[in-house]
């Protein structure tokens, strides 16, 4: 069953109380799609993933691994082995107590890992903003559609009430004869 498209300006004035020219771009898109009876949902993840560069994907993988239990456990084991080995070797240790070289390695790791994790978090925040914008559009369209359905139901209820009253009058006229 095909639907007859409605004028977007009519939809905008009727349900949002302003001209379609006065709407923000995302609202105008919602109104246009609602008027055309077209879906508005889109998979933000798919869109976002297609736009990622190699560096973006690498940063996400590093951040994903760097914030995981396997990394914490592996790094803890590495630290234990490093310190135990250097304590056991005493005079022949490659990094004797107080483990200055270990501190340097940890500092360099933190210096590299922190910005990579921040890049990943910034990209995730961008994705969240896109997702929130899409949610807003879907919610706005749903609201417009619900208001239109309520108007139709009210119209049908009023017509049914008129028909019920007409039938009652006809029955009264028939019984009066």
C-alpha positions in Angstrom: 0.0 0.0 0.0 1.6 3.3 -1.1 1.3 6.5 0.9 0.7 9.9 -0.5 3.6 12.2 0.5 2.7 15.1 2.7 4.2 18.6 2.3 7.2 18.9 4.7 6.3 22.5 5.5 2.8 21.4 6.5 4.3 18.6 8.8 6.7 21.1 10.3 4.1 23.7 11.0 1.6 21.2 12.3 3.8 19.2 14.6 6.7 21.4 15.5 5.0 24.8 15.3 7.5 26.4 12.9 8.2 26.6 9.2 10.5 24.0 7.7 12.9 26.9 6.8 13.3 27.7 10.5 14.3 24.1 11.5 17.9 22.9 12.1 19.3 20.7 9.5 18.7 17.4 11.4 15.1 18.4 12.2 14.5 19.4 8.6 15.8 16.0 7.5 13.4 14.3 10.0 10.4 16.3 8.8 11.2 15.6 5.2 11.5 11.9 5.8 8.3 11.8 7.9 6.4 13.6 5.2 7.7 11.1 2.6 7.0 8.2 5.0 10.6 7.0 4.7 12.6 5.4 7.5 15.2 7.4 9.3 17.3 4.9 11.2 20.8 4.1 10.1 23.6 2.0 11.5 26.0 4.5 13.0 28.6 1.8 13.7 28.7 0.8 10.0 29.1 4.4 8.9 31.7 5.2 11.5 33.7 2.0 10.9 33.9 2.8 7.1 35.5 6.2 7.8 38.3 4.9 10.1 41.9 5.1 9.0 44.5 2.5 9.6 45.8 4.7 12.5 42.3 4.9 14.0 41.9 1.1 13.9 45.4 0.6 15.4 44.7 3.1 18.2 41.5 1.3 19.0 43.2 -2.1 19.2 46.0 -0.8 21.4 43.5 0.9 23.7 41.4 -2.2 23.8 44.4 -4.4 24.7 46.0 -1.8 27.0 42.8 -1.6 29.1 42.2 -5.4 29.4 42.9 -8.0 32.1 45.3 -10.0 29.9 47.4 -6.9 29.5 47.4 -6.2 33.3 48.3 -9.8 34.1 51.0 -10.0 31.4 52.5 -6.7 32.5 52.4 -7.8 36.1 54.2 -11.0 35.2 56.8 -9.0 33.2 57.4 -6.7 36.2 57.8 -9.6 38.5 60.2 -11.4 36.2 62.2 -8.2 35.6 62.6 -7.5 39.3 63.2 -11.1 40.4 65.8 -11.6 37.7 67.7 -8.4 38.6 67.6 -9.3 42.3 68.8 -12.8 41.7 71.7 -11.6 39.5 72.8 -9.0 42.0 76.2 -7.7 40.8 75.6 -9.0 37.2 72.2 -7.5 37.0 71.4 -5.5 33.8 69.2 -3.2 35.9 70.2 -3.3 39.6 68.0 -2.0 42.4 66.4 0.7 42.3 65.6 -0.4 38.7 66.3 2.9 36.9 66.1 1.3 33.5 62.7 -0.3 34.4 61.4 3.2 35.4 62.6 4.6 32.0 60.8 1.7 30.2 57.6 2.3 32.2 57.7 6.1 31.5 58.2 5.5 27.8 55.3 3.0 27.7 53.1 5.5 29.6 54.1 8.3 27.3 53.1 6.3 24.2 50.1 4.5 25.6 48.3 7.5 27.1 47.9 9.6 23.9 46.9 6.4 22.0 44.2 5.7 24.5 43.0 9.3 24.4 42.8 9.2 20.6 40.6 6.1 20.9 38.4 7.8 23.6 38.0 10.9 21.5 36.9 8.8 18.5 34.5 6.9 20.8 33.1 10.3 22.0 32.6 11.3 18.4 30.8 8.1 17.7 28.6 8.6 20.8 27.7 12.1 19.5 26.7 10.7 16.1 24.7 8.0 17.9 23.0 10.6 20.1 22.1 12.7 17.0 20.6 9.6 15.3 18.7 8.8 18.4 17.3 12.3 18.5 16.2 12.1 14.9 14.5 8.7 15.4 12.8 10.0 18.5 11.6 13.2 16.8 10.2 11.2 13.9 8.5 8.7 16.2 7.0 11.7 18.1 5.7 13.2 14.9 4.2 9.9 13.7 2.6 9.3 17.1 1.0 12.7 17.1 -0.3 12.1 13.5 -1.7 8.7 14.6 -3.4 10.3 17.6 -5.0 12.9 15.4 -6.3 10.2 13.0 -7.6 8.2 16.0 -9.4 11.3 17.4 -10.8 12.0 13.9 -12.1 8.4 13.6 -13.5 8.5 17.1 -15.4 11.7 16.3 -16.8 10.2 13.1 -17.8 7.1 14.9 -19.5 9.2 17.6 -21.4 11.1 14.8 -22.4 7.8 13.2 -23.5 6.3 16.5 -25.7 9.4 17.2 -27.1 9.2 13.7 -28.0 5.5 14.2 -29.6 6.3 17.5 -31.7 9.1 16.0 -32.8 6.8 13.2 -33.7 4.1 15.7 -35.7 6.7 17.7 -37.5 7.9 14.6 -38.3 4.3 13.6 -39.6 3.4 17.1 -41.6 6.7 17.2 -43.6 5.5 14.1 
